[in-house]
Amino acid sequence: MSAPADDRAPKALVLEALPDAVIASMEVRDAWRNRIVESDEGLEFLVTDLASWRPGSTLRVAFLGGDSALHAKIADATRQITDACNIALDFGRDAAGEFRRWHPGDTAYSAEIRVSFDQGGFFSLVGTDSTDSTIGRPGDPVGGRPGQRSLNLEGFPTVLPPDWQGTVRHEFLHALAFSHEHQNMRGPCEDDFRWEDDPGYLPTQDASGMFVRDESGRYPGIYTYLAGEPNRWPRAKVDHNLRTVEDPNFVPGPFDPESVMLYQFDGFFYKSSPSRCAPTGNGIDLSDGDKRGLRLLYPGQGPGLDDITGRAKDTFERLGGADESAFELSPFEERVLELVRAKAGF
């Protein structure tokens, strides 16, 4: 008679994560923006709005690899997103049924969202970072330059995962400036994640290098588990991808357990069972909360759009946007004015 399955036991779980060089450049940029906000409380726009695109925009999507049948499936999966808000995704399908493509040698943007399938894992840059040349290093595969990947779906041309539509929607919501739901400041995940090892845990690895239960049945904590195979994350990377940071410049919506932006982790990740942090949606379809968030970020004509445009115009004036040609701007400052100008409709 076999032993009962242990749904808390660590399994080989590869988590979504951007390359370290991309994260490092984002942290430098974000620290600079926060210093600007601290010096002028009227510039909250820099951190609350600049990640999202202008409502009503049409964002081009292009592919590196894959065939037209796969491209069509991905485009079809994103319709749940565009049906819910005032944003359009243009996949560039021509009369022959071929979709827009991009190349690592591109020096001009063929698309705002540049999809690849050849990097490890699933990930996406967040919102307007996909066209920010300060994100990532020149020559690296991932970043905000024209010849760099902004969204990756590993292995899709070979085998589609069972929940592939949910994966596509998750990553494209990142591309539209959505963050992970488990990092929502109003949610329970920070308190319910098992960050540290069980008391007395003896670090134990299986043949693959993954940390597992020790001989006494004690479990590794999240930090220890993710330090082993297949992720090999240092604590700082765990913090960036999983922990909740209190940000006074950001006002989150209510925690949504049905969101496609909420991951289902292994049982040992949680202190309680069932955990309030565990998803209750199917992981494939957008929740009502996801759709509400899309409408808030990308409203149609009306007060919501007027509010976004008004904040952008106010920020533009505070930054002296009308006189930017009178002095030399840093790449960070140039990018901010570019984004604010686009949001304001100038």
Secondary structure by P-SEA (a helix, b strand, c coil): cccccccccccbbbbbbccaaaaaaaaaaaaaaaaaaaacccccccccccccccccbbbbbbbccccaaaaaaaaaaaaaaaacccbbbbccccccccccccccccccccccbbbbccccccccccccccccccccccccccccccccccccccccccccccaaaaaaaaaaaaaacccccccccccccccccccccccccccccccccccccccccccccaaaaaacccccccaaaaaacccccccccccccccccccccccccccccccccccccccccccccccaaaaaaaaaacccccaaaaaaaaaaaaaaaaacccccccccccaaaaaaaaaaaaaacc
